[in-house]
Amino acid sequence: MRILFLGDVVGRSGRTAVIEQLPRLRERYGAHFVVVNGENAAGGFGITEQILTELLDAGADAVTTGNHVWDQRETLIFIERHDRLLRPINFPQGAPGRGAGLFKAANGADVLVINAMGRVFMGDLDDPFRAVDREIEACGLKRGADAILIDLHAEATSEKQAMGYFVDGRASALIGTHTHVPTADEQVLNRGTAYISDVGMCGDYDSVLGMSKEEPLSRFLTKIPNGRFQPALGEATVSGVGIEIDDATGLATAIGPIRLGGRLSPAEPKFWVRAASPA
C-alpha cells in the first residue's frame, strides 16, 4: 500500500498548490491513501469548512490539525459533521470532534489515522503517549487496521523521536508536523515504523514559517507587535512524504521526502518515481 502525507498547509499559497497538484500527485504515485495537515490553511490560522471540502475534493482521505484547530471559531461546530477532519486526540475530554478515525483506502485497506499533539513547549494537554497507546491497543495492526498512521503535531524533536520509538513495530508511520521546516531524518525504524521528525509545510518558503517576513522580523527586533501575521503569497513548495507499506504486516518498507515547486530543492520518493509515468 502507498500512503501520501502532506505537511501543514499554510494560507492561500499553500492550499492553492495542494488543491491544484494533489489529484496529479495521487495519480502519478499511485497513492492508495492521502493525509493532509490543514491546521494553517485559513489565512495561516485554522481551517474553514469550505477549505476542508476543497482539500477532500482534491483527493485527501483525512485532514489532520494541531494547536491552531480552533482558530476559526466555526470549526467548533462543523467538525462534528465531518468524520474525516481530526483534532488532537489528547485534547481534554468533552472537546468537539475526534482524534482518530478508521478510513477505507482506495485498495480496500482499513487505515487508522491518529492525530496527537505534543506537550513540550506546547499547550497543557493530556499525555499523548497514553492516548496513542490506548488507540493502538483498541485497533492494532492486522487486528483492526491494515495500516496505522500517526500525525504527531509537536515542537520538540526529542518528543517526536521518543514517540517514534514508543510505537515502533505497532504503527506503520509516525509523521512529525508543526515546525514547518522539513527535516532530513526520514527512515524506517528497527521494528518497521516509518519516521520523520517534520515533513515541513505546503507554503511559500520565502517567509518566516509561511508568514510574510516583515512582522516576524519586526517583533524579533523590537518585541513590539505592529500588526497581524499574514501568510506569504509567493509560489509554494508542496512538502510531504511517501510511505510504502507491506500489505502482509502493515509495517513500512520505505519512506521518502516530497518537495515540489517553490524555492526548495525538489525531491520525490525514488521507490515510486522509477515506476511512475512522466509528470
C-alpha positions as CSV (number, residue, x, y, z in Angstrom):
1,M,0.0,0.0,0.0
2,R,1.2,3.5,-0.8
3,I,0.4,6.4,1.6
4,L,1.0,10.0,0.8
5,F,1.2,12.6,3.6
6,L,1.4,16.3,3.0
7,G,2.6,18.7,5.7
8,D,0.9,21.8,7.2
9,V,-0.9,23.8,4.5
10,V,-0.2,27.5,5.1
11,G,-2.5,30.1,3.7
12,R,-3.8,30.7,0.2
13,S,-0.4,29.9,-1.5
14,G,-0.2,26.5,0.2
15,R,-3.8,25.4,-0.2
16,T,-3.8,26.5,-3.9
17,A,-0.7,24.4,-4.6
18,V,-2.1,21.4,-2.8
19,I,-5.6,21.6,-4.3
20,E,-4.1,22.0,-7.8
21,Q,-1.4,19.4,-7.5
22,L,-2.9,16.7,-5.3
23,P,-5.0,15.0,-8.0
24,R,-2.0,14.7,-10.3
25,L,0.3,13.5,-7.5
26,R,-2.2,10.9,-6.3
27,E,-2.3,9.5,-9.9
28,R,1.4,9.8,-10.5
29,Y,2.4,7.9,-7.4
30,G,-0.5,5.5,-7.4
31,A,-1.2,6.6,-3.8
32,H,-3.9,4.5,-2.1
33,F,-4.4,6.8,0.8
34,V,-3.7,10.6,1.4
35,V,-3.5,12.6,4.6
36,V,-3.1,16.4,4.7
37,N,-2.5,18.5,7.7
38,G,-4.8,21.5,7.2
39,E,-4.5,23.4,10.5
40,N,-2.9,26.6,8.9
41,A,-5.0,26.6,5.7
42,A,-7.2,29.5,6.5
43,G,-5.0,32.6,6.4
44,G,-2.4,30.7,8.4
45,F,-4.7,30.1,11.4
46,G,-7.1,27.2,11.4
47,I,-9.4,25.7,8.7
48,T,-12.8,26.6,7.4
49,E,-15.5,24.1,6.3
50,Q,-15.1,25.4,2.7
51,I,-11.3,24.8,2.7
52,L,-11.8,21.3,4.3
53,T,-14.3,20.4,1.5
54,E,-11.8,21.7,-1.2
55,L,-9.0,19.5,0.3
56,L,-11.2,16.5,0.4
57,D,-12.5,17.1,-3.1
58,A,-8.8,17.3,-4.3
59,G,-8.1,13.8,-3.0
60,A,-7.4,14.0,0.7
61,D,-8.8,11.0,2.6
62,A,-8.3,12.6,6.0
63,V,-7.3,16.0,7.2
64,T,-5.4,16.4,10.5
65,T,-4.8,19.5,12.6
66,G,-2.9,20.7,15.7
67,N,-2.7,23.7,18.1
68,H,-4.5,26.0,15.6
69,V,-7.5,23.8,15.1
70,W,-9.9,26.2,16.9
71,D,-8.6,29.4,15.5
72,Q,-11.6,29.6,13.2
73,R,-14.5,29.5,15.6
74,E,-16.8,27.8,13.1
75,T,-14.6,24.7,13.4
76,L,-16.1,24.1,16.9
77,I,-19.4,23.5,15.1
78,F,-18.7,21.9,11.7
79,I,-16.1,19.4,13.0
80,E,-18.9,17.4,14.4
81,R,-20.3,17.0,10.8
82,H,-17.0,15.8,9.3
83,D,-15.6,12.5,10.4
84,R,-12.6,13.0,8.1
85,L,-11.4,16.1,9.9
86,L,-9.4,15.2,13.0
87,R,-8.2,17.2,16.0
88,P,-5.5,16.1,18.5
89,I,-6.7,13.0,20.4
90,N,-5.2,14.3,23.7
91,F,-7.4,17.4,23.9
92,P,-9.4,17.4,27.2
93,Q,-12.5,15.2,27.5
94,G,-15.5,17.0,26.0
95,A,-13.7,18.7,23.2
96,P,-15.8,18.5,20.0
97,G,-14.7,16.2,17.2
98,R,-12.5,13.2,17.4
99,G,-8.8,12.5,17.4
100,A,-8.7,9.2,15.4
101,G,-10.6,7.6,12.6
102,L,-10.6,4.3,10.7
103,F,-10.8,5.1,6.9
104,K,-11.1,3.0,3.8
105,A,-8.2,3.3,1.3
106,A,-8.5,3.1,-2.5
107,N,-7.2,-0.5,-2.4
108,G,-9.8,-1.6,0.2
109,A,-7.5,-1.5,3.2
110,D,-8.6,-0.1,6.6
111,V,-6.3,2.8,7.7
112,L,-6.3,4.1,11.2
113,V,-5.2,7.7,11.4
114,I,-4.3,9.2,14.8
115,N,-3.8,12.9,15.4
116,A,-1.9,13.7,18.6
117,M,-0.2,16.9,19.9
118,G,3.0,17.2,21.9
119,R,3.3,18.9,25.3
120,V,6.9,20.1,25.3
121,F,6.8,23.9,24.5
122,M,3.1,23.4,23.6
123,G,-0.2,23.5,25.4
124,D,-1.0,21.7,28.6
125,L,-2.9,18.8,27.1
126,D,-3.4,15.2,28.2
127,D,-0.5,12.7,27.8
128,P,-0.1,12.0,24.1
129,F,1.8,8.7,24.7
130,R,-1.0,7.1,26.7
131,A,-3.7,8.5,24.4
132,V,-1.9,7.0,21.3
133,D,-1.3,3.8,23.2
134,R,-5.0,3.3,24.0
135,E,-6.0,3.8,20.4
136,I,-3.4,1.3,19.1
137,E,-4.4,-1.2,21.7
138,A,-8.1,-0.8,20.7
139,C,-7.4,-1.1,17.0
140,G,-4.0,-2.7,16.4
141,L,-2.1,-3.6,13.2
142,K,-3.7,-6.6,11.5
143,R,-6.2,-6.8,14.4
144,G,-8.4,-3.9,13.3
145,A,-6.4,-1.8,10.9
146,D,-4.3,-2.7,7.9
147,A,-2.2,0.4,8.4
148,I,-1.8,2.9,11.3
149,L,-0.5,6.4,10.6
150,I,0.1,8.9,13.4
151,D,0.4,12.7,12.9
152,L,2.3,14.0,16.0
153,H,1.9,17.8,16.0
154,A,4.8,18.8,18.2
155,E,7.5,21.4,18.8
156,A,10.3,19.3,20.3
157,T,12.2,16.9,18.1
158,S,13.0,14.8,21.2
159,E,9.3,14.2,21.9
160,K,8.7,13.2,18.3
161,Q,11.6,10.8,18.4
162,A,10.5,9.3,21.7
163,M,7.0,8.7,20.3
164,G,8.5,7.1,17.2
165,Y,10.3,4.5,19.3
166,F,7.2,4.1,21.6
167,V,5.1,3.0,18.6
168,D,7.9,1.3,16.6
169,G,6.6,-2.1,15.3
170,R,3.0,-1.1,16.3
171,A,2.3,1.6,13.8
172,S,3.0,2.0,10.1
173,A,4.3,5.5,10.4
174,L,4.9,8.3,12.8
175,I,4.9,11.7,11.0
176,G,6.0,14.9,12.7
177,T,4.3,18.2,11.9
178,H,4.1,21.7,13.3
179,T,7.6,23.3,12.8
180,H,7.0,24.0,9.1
181,V,10.7,23.1,8.3
182,P,11.3,19.7,6.6
183,T,13.9,17.5,8.3
184,A,16.3,15.1,6.6
185,D,15.9,12.1,9.1
186,E,13.2,10.1,7.2
187,Q,13.9,6.4,8.0
188,V,12.3,3.1,8.8
189,L,12.9,2.3,12.4
190,N,14.2,-1.0,13.6
191,R,10.8,-2.7,14.0
192,G,9.2,-1.3,10.9
193,T,7.7,2.1,11.6
194,A,8.4,4.8,9.1
195,Y,9.5,8.1,10.8
196,I,10.3,11.7,10.1
197,S,10.7,14.5,12.7
198,D,8.9,17.0,10.5
199,V,7.6,16.9,6.9
200,G,7.6,20.7,6.5
201,M,4.8,22.9,5.2
202,C,3.0,23.3,2.0
203,G,3.5,27.1,1.6
204,D,5.9,29.9,0.5
205,Y,9.4,29.3,1.9
206,D,10.4,32.9,1.1
207,S,8.9,33.6,4.6
208,V,9.2,33.0,8.3
209,L,7.4,29.7,8.7
210,G,5.0,30.6,5.9
211,M,4.3,34.2,7.2
212,S,5.4,37.4,5.4
213,K,8.8,38.3,6.8
214,E,8.2,41.9,7.9
215,E,6.1,41.4,11.0
216,P,8.0,38.4,12.5
217,L,11.3,40.2,11.9
218,S,10.0,43.4,13.5
219,R,8.8,41.5,16.6
220,F,12.2,39.8,16.9
221,L,14.0,43.2,16.7
222,T,11.7,45.3,18.8
223,K,9.5,42.9,20.8
224,I,6.5,45.1,19.8
225,P,3.6,43.7,17.7
226,N,2.8,46.1,14.8
227,G,0.1,44.0,13.2
228,R,-1.2,40.6,12.4
229,F,0.9,37.9,10.9
230,Q,0.0,37.5,7.2
231,P,0.7,34.4,5.1
232,A,3.4,34.9,2.4
233,L,1.8,34.8,-1.1
234,G,4.7,33.6,-3.3
235,E,5.0,30.2,-5.0
236,A,4.5,27.4,-2.6
237,T,6.5,24.2,-2.1
238,V,4.4,21.2,-1.6
239,S,6.2,19.2,1.2
240,G,5.4,15.8,2.4
241,V,6.5,12.1,2.4
242,G,5.6,9.0,0.5
243,I,5.4,5.7,2.5
244,E,5.4,2.2,1.2
245,I,3.6,-0.3,3.4
246,D,3.9,-4.1,3.4
247,D,0.3,-5.4,3.0
248,A,1.1,-8.6,4.9
249,T,2.4,-6.9,8.1
250,G,1.1,-3.3,7.9
251,L,4.7,-2.1,8.6
252,A,6.7,0.2,6.4
253,T,9.3,-0.8,3.9
254,A,10.3,2.6,2.7
255,I,9.8,6.4,3.3
256,G,10.9,9.2,1.0
257,P,10.6,13.0,1.0
258,I,8.4,15.0,-1.4
259,R,9.3,18.6,-2.2
260,L,7.8,20.1,-5.3
261,G,7.7,23.7,-6.6
262,G,8.7,26.9,-5.0
263,R,12.2,27.5,-3.6
264,L,13.3,24.2,-2.0
265,S,15.4,21.6,-3.9
266,P,13.0,19.1,-5.5
267,A,12.6,15.6,-4.1
268,E,10.4,12.6,-4.8
269,P,10.4,9.1,-3.4
270,K,12.8,7.2,-5.6
271,F,10.9,3.9,-5.0
272,W,7.8,5.4,-6.5
273,V,9.2,7.6,-9.2
274,R,11.0,4.7,-11.0
275,A,7.6,3.2,-11.8
276,A,5.7,6.4,-12.3
277,S,4.7,7.9,-15.6
278,P,6.3,11.2,-16.7
279,A,5.0,14.3,-14.8
